[in-house]
Amino acid sequence: MARSDWAAILTEPAAEYTAHTELRRFGLDPYMPQINRRHATRAGAFVARAYPLFPRYLLIPINTARDPAVRFARGICRHRHILADDDGRIWRAPAKVIDAVREAETTGQFNEILHKGDTVTLAYGVLATVRFVMSDTASDGMVELLMPLFGGSRATVRADKIVHHV
């Protein structure tokens, strides 16, 4: 058992932030990966809001998973607080996997920034100066755009080739 591995703690529904705060108050070091999603306000503006990437779960270093504070913290599921199999073996994630999740979160790889109706341009090429409107998100990292050219034609491009405009 590597001491740098991580375990998952089960929280009550919609209590991830409460449990995270409680565990930090008890001197433990939980990790809650988050995703940012955009929401429209009543005024028509967009605001970003953070959500847990893994709803109802927090990650904690495996050597502190059985700490009594984990079981008694507010927001933690009372009947089965550690993710484990039927024999009681704790689920574990290697530290390098958690480090990769942290890096992806830091660089914004989990964030949802493109939505239907957004104004975008191509990152490069002949049509880089033309403003397109997001029509839909296709599969495999592709997006569908409406072009103001030729009476409003559609184009499907890779999402990494577009630049978002607010």
C-alpha positions in Angstrom: 0.0 0.0 0.0 1.5 3.3 -1.1 1.2 6.0 1.4 0.6 8.6 -1.3 -2.5 6.9 -2.7 -5.9 8.5 -2.3 -9.3 7.2 -1.1 -12.8 8.4 -1.8 -15.1 9.6 0.9 -18.9 9.5 0.3 -20.9 12.6 1.2 -24.5 13.3 1.8 -26.4 14.6 -1.3 -25.3 18.2 -2.2 -23.1 18.4 0.9 -19.6 18.2 -0.8 -18.7 21.8 0.2 -19.9 21.3 3.8 -17.9 18.1 4.1 -14.8 19.6 2.5 -14.9 22.6 4.9 -15.4 20.3 7.9 -12.5 18.1 7.0 -10.2 21.0 6.5 -11.4 22.4 9.9 -10.3 19.1 11.5 -6.8 19.5 10.0 -7.2 17.0 7.2 -6.4 17.6 3.5 -9.3 16.6 1.3 -9.4 17.3 -2.4 -12.6 18.1 -4.3 -12.0 18.4 -8.1 -14.3 21.0 -9.6 -15.8 21.9 -13.0 -16.8 25.4 -14.0 -20.1 25.8 -15.9 -21.7 28.9 -17.3 -25.2 30.1 -16.3 -27.2 32.9 -17.7 -28.5 35.5 -15.3 -31.8 37.2 -15.5 -30.0 40.2 -17.0 -28.7 38.1 -19.8 -25.1 38.0 -18.6 -23.2 34.8 -18.0 -21.6 33.8 -14.7 -19.3 30.8 -14.0 -20.2 28.6 -11.1 -18.1 25.7 -9.7 -19.5 22.3 -9.3 -17.9 19.1 -7.9 -16.5 17.0 -10.7 -17.5 13.8 -8.8 -20.8 14.6 -7.1 -21.1 13.1 -3.6 -17.4 12.2 -3.4 -14.3 13.8 -1.9 -10.8 12.5 -2.2 -8.5 12.2 0.8 -5.0 10.8 1.4 -5.4 7.1 2.1 -3.4 7.2 5.3 -6.0 9.6 6.8 -9.1 7.9 5.4 -9.9 6.0 8.6 -9.3 9.1 10.9 -12.3 9.4 13.3 -12.8 13.0 12.2 -13.8 11.7 8.7 -16.7 9.8 10.2 -17.9 12.6 12.4 -17.6 15.5 10.0 -20.8 17.2 8.9 -21.8 16.3 5.3 -20.2 12.9 5.4 -22.5 9.9 4.8 -23.1 8.2 8.1 -23.8 4.6 7.2 -20.9 4.1 4.7 -18.4 6.9 4.6 -15.4 5.3 2.8 -15.8 3.9 -0.7 -14.8 0.2 -0.3 -15.8 -3.2 -1.6 -17.9 -5.7 0.3 -14.8 -7.1 2.0 -13.9 -3.6 3.4 -10.9 -3.0 1.0 -10.7 0.7 0.4 -10.9 1.9 -3.2 -7.6 3.6 -4.0 -6.4 5.9 -6.7 -2.6 6.3 -7.3 -1.1 9.7 -6.6 -0.1 10.1 -10.2 -3.7 9.8 -11.3 -4.8 12.4 -8.8 -1.9 14.7 -9.9 -3.2 14.3 -13.5 -6.7 15.3 -12.3 -5.3 18.3 -10.5 -3.3 19.4 -13.6 -6.4 19.0 -15.8 -8.5 21.0 -13.4 -5.9 23.8 -13.2 -5.6 24.1 -16.9 -9.4 24.2 -17.3 -9.8 20.9 -19.2 -13.0 20.1 -17.3 -14.6 23.5 -17.8 -17.7 23.9 -20.0 -17.1 27.2 -21.8 -18.9 26.7 -25.1 -22.7 26.8 -25.3 -25.3 27.0 -28.0 -25.7 30.6 -29.2 -22.2 31.7 -28.3 -20.3 33.9 -30.8 -17.0 32.3 -31.9 -14.3 32.7 -34.6 -11.9 30.3 -36.1 -8.4 30.4 -34.5 -6.7 30.6 -37.8 -7.2 30.4 -41.6 -9.1 32.3 -44.3 -12.3 32.5 -42.3 -10.6 33.6 -39.0 -12.2 37.1 -39.2 -15.8 35.8 -39.7 -18.0 35.6 -36.6 -19.8 32.3 -36.3 -22.7 31.3 -33.9 -22.5 28.0 -32.1 -25.4 25.9 -33.3 -24.8 22.6 -31.4 -22.1 20.4 -29.9 -21.5 17.4 -31.9 -19.7 14.2 -30.8 -16.0 13.6 -30.4 -14.9 17.2 -29.7 -16.7 18.6 -32.8 -19.0 21.6 -32.8 -21.5 22.8 -35.4 -21.4 26.5 -36.4 -23.7 28.7 -38.3 -22.0 30.9 -40.8 -23.4 34.2 -42.0 -22.0 33.5 -45.4 -24.1 32.1 -48.3 -27.4 32.7 -46.6 -26.5 31.0 -43.3 -24.7 27.7 -44.0 -23.6 25.2 -41.4 -20.0 24.0 -40.7 -18.7 21.3 -38.4 -15.2 21.9 -36.9 -13.1 20.6 -34.1 -13.7 22.5 -30.8 -10.0 23.2 -30.4 -10.0 25.3 -33.6 -12.3 27.9 -32.4 -11.9 31.0 -30.2 -14.7 32.0 -27.8 -15.9 35.6 -27.7 -17.9 37.0 -24.8 
